[in-house]
Structure formats: C-alpha cells, structure tokens
C-alpha cells in the first residue's frame, strides 16, 4: 500500500528556491564511493513504514503554508548530522513534480500522507501556469478552492 511523507520546506519561498538549493547541494558533493552523487534530506527519525513509502511514495513539500511540489522517495540510509548524531537520510529523485496547491498548517518533523489524500500532479500547460503564479496568489487561490 503506497503512502507518502509530507514535510515543511523551511526557508524556501518557492519551488524554484527548493530546486536551486538542491542543485547547489548536488554540485557541492564529491560523489563519495563510486562517484555517485545522492540527493537526500536528513531527518531525526527513520520512518517505520519504509516498504510502503518505497512502493511509489513521495515526499510532499509544504512551501509557505501550501503543499506545492513532490519528489519520489528512492531509498533510505543512515547518516550523521554535523554534530555527529545519527540521522536518517531520505534519498530523493531529483525531479520536482508540481502538485495541486493544498493549504497545510505548520507542524514539526514529517507526517504520513495516505495516497488517497495526496494532491494530484499538475500536468500540461495549465500546470506550468499555476507554478509560475506568485506563491501568495497560489496560496490564496488554493484556500478559496479555485485551484
């Protein structure tokens, strides 16, 4: 059964901000063992439902109070934060997929998101028009149920 994660994207103002930050993070990697660069997000807790998440699951990013984009989860690994404490690495597909803007209140950490409750992908020309709107306009239109 596919499930997803939803996570606040702290500091990002837009999908473009997230894309730039992740591109910079990849560019700054040496490639490690075997020369493979990995895109990941660190989190304190390892999800318990990893099999369900890897069965087509994604991480849905909340930007400025609205779920705006998702990335497919491709794996999990153990890592260490800068202070040496252990953490979980959420391994991500680099492709960002805009989704129907959906308001979401602030929360700490991550939350599971059932597949039935996940926002639909924005596809086609209308999808790109929505992602080019200013974030405030997207949020207000989503709150009104217009997008």
C-alpha positions in Angstrom: 0.0 0.0 0.0 1.6 3.3 -1.1 1.9 6.1 1.4 3.8 9.4 1.3 5.5 11.8 3.6 4.6 15.5 4.0 7.4 17.9 5.2 7.8 21.6 5.7 10.3 23.1 3.3 11.7 25.7 5.8 13.3 28.7 4.2 12.1 28.2 0.6 9.9 30.9 -0.9 9.0 28.9 -4.0 9.6 25.7 -5.9 12.4 27.4 -7.7 14.1 28.1 -4.4 13.9 24.4 -3.5 15.3 23.4 -6.9 18.2 25.9 -6.6 19.1 24.7 -3.1 19.0 21.1 -4.1 21.1 21.7 -7.3 23.7 23.5 -5.2 23.7 20.6 -2.7 24.3 18.1 -5.5 27.0 20.3 -7.1 28.8 20.5 -3.7 29.1 16.7 -3.4 32.3 14.9 -4.2 30.4 11.8 -5.3 31.7 9.6 -2.5 32.2 5.9 -3.1 31.8 5.0 -6.7 31.3 8.7 -7.8 27.6 8.7 -7.3 26.0 11.9 -6.0 22.9 11.5 -3.9 20.1 13.9 -3.2 18.8 13.5 0.3 17.1 15.2 3.2 18.1 14.4 6.8 15.6 13.7 9.5 15.9 12.6 13.1 13.5 9.7 12.9 13.5 6.8 10.4 10.0 6.2 9.1 8.7 2.8 10.3 6.7 2.2 7.1 9.6 2.2 4.7 8.3 -0.5 2.4 5.0 1.3 1.9 7.0 4.5 1.2 9.2 2.8 -1.4 6.2 1.4 -3.2 5.7 4.6 -5.2 5.8 7.0 -2.3 6.9 10.6 -2.5 7.8 13.5 -0.1 5.3 16.3 -0.5 6.9 19.7 0.3 5.0 22.4 2.1 6.3 25.8 0.9 4.8 29.0 2.5 1.9 27.1 4.1 0.9 25.2 0.9 1.8 21.7 -0.4 3.3 22.7 -3.8 5.6 20.0 -5.1 6.6 16.4 -4.5 9.7 14.2 -5.0 9.7 10.5 -5.3 11.4 8.6 -2.4 14.0 6.3 -3.8 15.6 4.9 -0.6 16.7 5.4 3.0 20.2 5.3 4.5 21.8 6.1 7.9 23.8 9.3 8.2 25.2 11.6 10.7 24.5 15.3 11.3 27.2 17.9 11.7 27.2 17.3 15.5 27.9 13.6 15.0 24.4 12.5 16.0 22.8 9.7 13.9 20.0 10.5 11.5 18.0 9.1 8.6 18.7 10.1 5.1 15.6 10.3 2.9 17.0 9.6 -0.6 15.2 11.6 -3.3 14.7 11.5 -7.0 15.9 14.9 -8.2 12.8 15.5 -10.3 10.4 18.0 -8.7 6.8 17.4 -9.7 4.4 20.4 -9.1 1.1 19.4 -7.5 -2.3 21.0 -7.0 -1.6 23.6 -4.3 -3.1 22.4 -1.0 -3.0 24.5 2.2 -1.3 22.8 5.1 -0.8 24.1 8.7 2.7 24.2 10.2 3.9 21.1 12.1 7.2 19.7 13.3 9.0 16.8 11.6 7.2 14.9 8.9 3.8 13.2 8.7 2.5 10.3 6.7 0.1 11.1 3.9 -2.3 8.5 2.6 -2.2 8.0 -1.2 -5.9 9.0 -1.4 -5.2 12.3 0.4 -2.2 13.3 -1.7 -2.7 16.3 -4.0 -2.8 15.5 -7.8 0.1 16.3 -10.0 -0.2 19.4 -12.1 0.4 18.4 -15.7 0.1 20.0 -19.1 0.1 23.7 -19.9 -2.3 24.7 -17.1 0.1 23.1 -14.6 3.0 25.2 -15.6 0.8 28.3 -15.5 -0.1 27.6 -11.9 3.5 27.0 -10.8 4.5 30.4 -12.4 2.0 32.3 -10.3 3.4 34.2 -7.3 3.3 32.0 -4.1 0.9 34.3 -2.3 -1.6 34.1 -5.2 -1.3 30.3 -5.4 -1.9 30.1 -1.6 -5.0 32.4 -1.8 -6.5 30.6 -4.8 -5.9 27.2 -3.1 -7.6 28.5 0.1 -10.6 29.5 -2.0 -10.7 26.1 -3.6 -10.1 27.6 -7.1 -7.0 25.5 -7.8 
